[in-house]
């Protein structure tokens, strides 16, 4: 789920909707000023719209000047002061090793003593993420007992010594995993959970959006390995678009309901289930070309898109009733992004279903937040 800015589908880490389009797995669907309140981010601690919901959010590294580097200035408004920040601190290499990403390497939103202190000052919980985006990388990690042991030691050691709350595991490309890969993944999660729990830490795991059972992933089996929170990435449904159609919204409201209800059937304890919502945009040729979808477009970049407008009348005309998202077509290209109103609409679906924990992908680039 830890998306890199402006990636194409060929290099993306997306929800299981992508695998549906790629492999036909039918059972699946796969983070201002007052004048910008309806289209940009909303400063200040969230109020009534998020009452009773514990908020989490992801952020990921970048080079100086990259738009995601604005994330600290965004969470500085204490929007998740009672919730969780999840910065990406590690990546999995092609040799199955866990590599620490640091500010000393010239990265923003990466590990350093100063970054740890900053995220602690602005959140109740901190779960740095380990990210593996390809089947080859995931296989190299989980299929080797030596690599699993080394990763467990490295991850647990850092969060324990730094006084962080636990680890967020984001290993993706699920639809390409073999059954052996999934079995070894479960083994890795169980080993990591045991080590973290021994130190009083928690394990969070990012999971694909699904609306029914699938052969390559099993929510209940993952949760049974000692996972404290299963985080369902309920976005990127555009990759389920039928040939010849305009791309579906990022997170249609009815689909979000189906994803959530299925997840609740597998993980009935609301304290152990987190639903991830999108705060970003996409573009694609129209009709939808699944090989040329550009995703994870941050708001500051979306503002540069042809035809972008903040005029209230234009926003109202472009708001899609099935998703709440802002959508328009300009010169044969579809543009779609989630604003504060769309986030509120999606949150309303979740709270109506009894969801109490929600995570947003992602901070940075002025990406919208809930209103209030």
N, C-alpha and C positions, 0 to 999 in steps of 0.2 A: 503494500500500500504506500510505500514510501516512494512517491512518484518523483521523477526528475522533471524539471520545467520543460514544457513544450516538447514532449516526446511523441513519437509516432507509435501507432499500434504495434509495429514490428518489434519495437524495443521497450514496450510499455510493461508495467506491472499493474494489471488491472483486475477488477473483480471477475468472478467466474462467468459473467456474461460473455467475455471474450472467448472462453473455451466453448461456449454454446455455439457461437458463430463459427469457430474454427473446427469443431469436432462433432457438432450436432448433438451434444449432450442435452437433450430436451428437458431434463429434470432440473437444470440450473439456469440462473440468470447471470449467469456468469461463472485542505483541508483549505475624522472627517467632519467634514463640516456638516452643519445642519442641512445644507442644500443637497447633500449626498446620502442622507439617511436611508433612502429606499434602494440605493444601488451600490453603495460602498460599505465600508466597515463602520460599526457602531461603537464609539468609544465608551468606556466606563464599565463597571461591573454589571453583568446581566441582571435584570430585574424580573418582573412577573412572568414573562414568557418562558423562562427557564426555571421557574420555581419548582422545587422538589426534584430537580434533575441534577445529577453530578456530571459535570462537564469535563471532558478530556480533549486534548488536541495534539496533533503531530506537527513536528517541524523537522526540516532536513537541511543538511549542509550545503554550502555554496561558496563560491569565491567572492572576495570583496567586490561590491558593486552589483552582485546578483540580487534580483528582487526578493528572494527568500530571506536575505540577510536582514530584512526589516522586521522579522518575527519578534525579536526581543522588545522592540518599541511597541509592538502590538500587545503582547502579553503583559507589558508593564502597566496596563490599565487594570490589572488584576481580574480579568475576565474568568480566569480559572483559579482564583486564589483558594477556593474550597474544593478544587478538582485536581486534575493531573496534567502535567506537561510531559511529552514523549519525544525528546530529541533523538535523532539517529546518531548514535555514537560508534557503531560498528558496522562493517560490511563483511560478507563472506566471500572469500577469494575462490578462484577456480581450483585451487588445491585443497579447498575445504577448511581453510584456516580463517579464524576470526581476526579481522584487522581493525584496530582502533583508529577512528578519525579524530584528529585533534586540531585545535586552533593553531598550534605550532606549525602545522602543514599549510597554513594560510587559508583555512576554512572558517566560515561563520557557522554558528549553530552546532559546533562540534565540541568534543570534550576538552575541558581545561578546568583547573580549580576554580577559576573565575566564573566559567559558565555554570558549573555545578552550584556555586553560591547564588548565582542569579536566578536559576530556575527554582531553587529552594525558596528564594525570597518571594516568588510570585505564584506558588502552587502549594497545595497540601501534600501532593504525591508526585513523585518523579520516577518515570519508567523509561530509561533510555532504550532505544530500539536497536536490535541487530537485524540487518537487512540482507536477504539473499534473493535475488530476482530471477535467476535462471535455474532450470532443472539440473544443469551440469554442476553449478555451484552447490545447490542443495544436496545433490547426490554425493558430491565429494565430502561434504560435511557429515551427513547423517549415516552414510554407509560405512564409515570408518570408526571403529570403537576408539582409536587413538585420537582422532579429530574431535569426536563427541566429548571425550573426557577433557581434552585441552580447552575446548570451548566452554564447557560447564565451569571449569576452574577459572578461566579468564573473566567470564561474565559475572560470576558470583563474587569473585574477589574485588572487582571494581565497585560494584554497587554496595558491597558491604563496607569497604574501606572509605568510600565517599559518603556513606550514610544516605544512599538513595533508597527508594521504596521497592524496587524490583527491576525486572527486565521485561521488555515487550519484544516478542519474537515475530518477525515478519518474513517468513520464508514462502515464496510464491512460485508462480508457474505451475500451479497445482494440476492443471489438466494434462500436463505432460509427464507427471510422475508415474512410475510403475507402482504396482502393489507393494513391491519390496521397499521402494522409496518411502511410501506412506508408513509402512510398518517401522522402518528405521527412524522416521520422523517422530512417531509416537514414542519410540524408545528414548530418543534425544529429549523430548519434552518431559518425559517421566524422570529422567536423570537430572535435568535442570531444575524441575520442580522440587525434587527431593533436596538438592543442594541449597536452593534458595530458601525453602521453608526451614531448613536447619538453622539458617541465619536470620529467620524472622522476616524474610523478604517474599514478595509475590511474583507470580508468573502470569503475564498477559500474552495471549496469542492472537494474531490477526488471521482471520479466516475469510474464505470467499463467500459471496452472497449466493444463496441457494434457495429454491422454493420447494424442493422435494429431495428425496434421497438421491445420492449420486455414487458412482463406483469409486471415485478417486478421493473423496473426502467425507469425513464422518464427524459431525459436531459432537455427538455424545461420546464417541471413542476418544476424541481429543480432550474433552473436558474431564474424562475419567482418569487422565494421566496426572491429575493434580493441578490443572490449570485453574487459576483463581478468577480470571476474566477472559471469556471468549469474545473477541472483537470482530463483529461482522461488518465487512466493508460493503455497505449497501449503496454502491454507485457504479457507474460505467455500464448502465443498461443499454447505452447506445450500440454496444457491440452485439446486441441481439436483434438488430434491425433486419427485416426481411429484404432480400435483394430488390432493388428498384425503388425502395421507399426512402423518404426523408429520415435521417437518423432519429431514433427515439431520444427522448430526454435523458439526461444523466441519471436521474432518479425519479421515475414516475411514481406518483403517490400510491396508486393501487399496487404496483409492483413492490414498493417499500412495505406496504402492509403485508403482502404475501411472504416476503422475505422474513419479516419480523415474526409473523405467526409461526412459520416453519421453525425458525431458530428457537422460539419459546417452547415449541413442542419437544425439542431436543435438549434444551437447557432451561428447565422450568424455573430455576432460582433466579429472580431478577437481579440479585446482587452479583451474579456471575456472568451476566450477559450485557454486552455493550454493543450498541448499534452505531456504526460509523456513517456520517453524513458528509456530502461533498460541499466544499466552498472553493470552487474554481470554475473554469469554463472550458469549452471544447470548440473546435471548428472541423468541418468536413466538407468535401464536395457534396453537392446535392444533385441527384440522389446520393444516398449514403455510400461511401466507399470505405469499407472496413479496413482496407490496407493503407488508407490515407487520412485516418482520424488523427487530429492533433489534440492531445489532452493536457490536463493540468495547466491550463493557461491561467496565470494569476490575474487578479483584477487590474493591476497596473498595466499589464500587457493587453488585456481585453479592451481597455480604453482606447488602444491604438487601432482596433479593428475597424475596417471600413463599415460605415453606417452606424457606428456606436453612438448612442445618444443617452443623455440623462434627463431629457424633457419628460415630465410626468405623463403627458398624453401619449408619447411614444412608448414609454415603459408599459403603460396600461394596455396599449394595443398589442404589444409583443409578448405579454405575459401569457404563458401556456397554462390553461386551466388544469391539465392533467398532471402537472408537475410543479407549478408555480414559478418555473424558470423563465428567463428572458431569452427569447429565440427570434432570430430573423435571418433572412437570406439576402445576400448582397452579391450580385454578379456571379451566381452559381455556387456560392459557398454559404453553408449554414454556420451560424454562430449561436452559441447557447451558453449561458452562464447562470450561476446561482447567486442571487442577491439575498439581502437580509429577510425580505418577505418570503422568498422561496425557502430559506432555512427555517423560518418560523412555521411555514405550512408543513414542512416535513417533520419538524419536531412535534407539531400538533398530532400528526398521525401516530407517532411513537408514544406520546403520553396517553393518548386515548386507549392504547393497548397495554398500558401499565409499565412501559419501559422507564427505568429510573437512572440509567447511565447512557450517555451519548458522547461520542468522540467526533471531532471534525478534522477532516483532511482539507486544507492544512493552513497553518499560519504563514505569513510572508506575502509581500506584494500587495498589501492592502486588501487581502481577501475578506469578503464580508463575514460578519458575525451576526448572531441573533440580535433582534431589536430589544429595546429596553435601556 
